[in-house]
Amino acid sequence: TPTTTMCEAAAAGGGGGGGALYLSSGPSGAGKDTLLLGARADLRTEEDESVSFMQRHITRDPSKCTDLEIPVSLNEFNAMEANGDFAFAWDAHGTRYALNKATLEGSLRAKKRMVANVSRSIVDDARRRYGDEHEVYVLLITADDAALEERLLGRGRETREEVSARVARAKMMEPKGEHVVKINNMGSVNTGVELVKKALQGDLKYSLWLAPSQSSPEYGRLQTRIRAMAVEHGTIPFEPHLTLCPSFSGTQTEAIRLARQVAGELPTSLRIRHTAVSNSDYKFRCVTADAELTEELTYAAATATGIVHGGGGVGGDKWEWRAEGAGSGIVNVDPDGALTLMAEAYKPHTSVLYGELSDADRAKAAAAVAGANGAANLNWEASDLVLMMTTGNEHQCWVEVARAPLGMSWTSVEQSPGLGFLKSQPGSVLATTTATCDQGGCCAASDRRSRSRHGR
């Protein structure tokens, strides 16, 4: 089994000097402080010194400051600013804030992953000044509108109308772009803390999905079926898709770089044809429509696996699907013709239901899906490649990072809110999304660095 890490497989686009800067952001009610403090505590327990939380200089009464704030008088603050001691300084509600320049730049040179609580007004300046040599992210901790509203209403400070307007304003101002690492705090506190910790360590898990166009009738039909099944069985729905290769872990910059390369190597469309309906006691394969491993799908999966896991693609390792034991497996063909098994049998499928149901309920659900025209009724055309953040088992927290038509070459562009990847041909814009997959997801294959079983 290959042991190449993502950092070894592909250098990140930017961040060549090592180190990273995470600028935390998020609306009220998102649980930002809870998750950041929890992640900080876990990192201390693990004695992980690669991540450091920056202290801010602040013109506030010392009795009201936390251990991440250094209280100074206004005169002291102004003198330090005039002396060039600050990397960034900003005002908010009559209080002045700043980050120490020597501390920040020295830590980045030492390849530290720095976390700072800042005003969004400094984000663009931070990316301009440090983005060429280091990874600069906005760590956006958020939740969906309904969850934010209920949390704020629970504080009892505003009316429902005031809260709804506040949430709407906050959502409109949420940053977008490939520099935004989005944490969708819709699960347990433990899950949220783990997501933040993994993000700060540059070790979130990502999956590549084939998906139908969201404007296609097939997408609507699949989504309707998935949602109806979730309502019937009291589970959480997810977006229609088929996982293309085993998942991988790393930074978001690295994940986007690999997804770009995979998208450019794939055919412009793939027909997903199903041969049977199955059920399993594994949550993420509760009820599935099993896909035929066609020549086209074989090529796409082997290409993606080679690029993501073996530095493959053009001029790289050769990955193929070969008979291995009871099924076909992802194998690497070395120059001597020997085979190295990458994963257990690849069983491409479209999940229809997630959940932990009884044997009888699963069988009943599968029979209902198989009725009428059977598995063939769920066939669809894969036209998009989707990069999903799939860390953890609470799939309502998974996030769609980017989506693009198959066969397109993605090139990096300077991000502005809402602007994504540019197609090679002039005038075409492909979307980088930080919108959550609010129906969750499926098939996030297990982390290749810890085990080789093809997962969700």
Salt bridges, closest charged atoms under 4 A:
GLU46 OE2 - LYS197 NZ 2.50
ASP67 OD2 - ARG40 NH2 2.93
GLU69 OE2 - ARG56 NH2 2.88
GLU69 OE2 - ARG60 NH1 3.53
GLU81 OE1 - ARG96 NH1 2.91
ASP91 OD1 - ARG96 NE 2.68
ASP125 OD2 - ARG129 NH1 3.40
GLU133 OE1 - HIS134 NE2 3.99
GLU150 OE2 - ARG160 NH1 3.50
GLU158 OE1 - ARG166 NH1 2.85
GLU174 OE2 - LYS171 NZ 3.40
GLU178 OE1 - ARG260 NH2 2.90
GLU194 OE1 - LYS197 NZ 3.32
ASP203 OD2 - LYS198 NZ 3.32
ASP203 OD1 - ARG449 NH2 2.23
GLU218 OE2 - ARG271 NH1 2.73
GLU232 OE2 - HIS233 NE2 3.95
GLU292 OE1 - ARG273 NE 3.45
GLU320 OE2 - LYS318 NZ 2.95
GLU320 OE1 - ARG322 NH2 2.53
ASP359 OD1 - ARG362 NH2 2.87
GLU381 OE1 - ARG271 NH1 3.32
ASP384 OD2 - ARG403 NH1 3.18
GLU400 OE1 - ARG403 NH2 3.07
GLU414 OE2 - ARG127 NH2 3.84
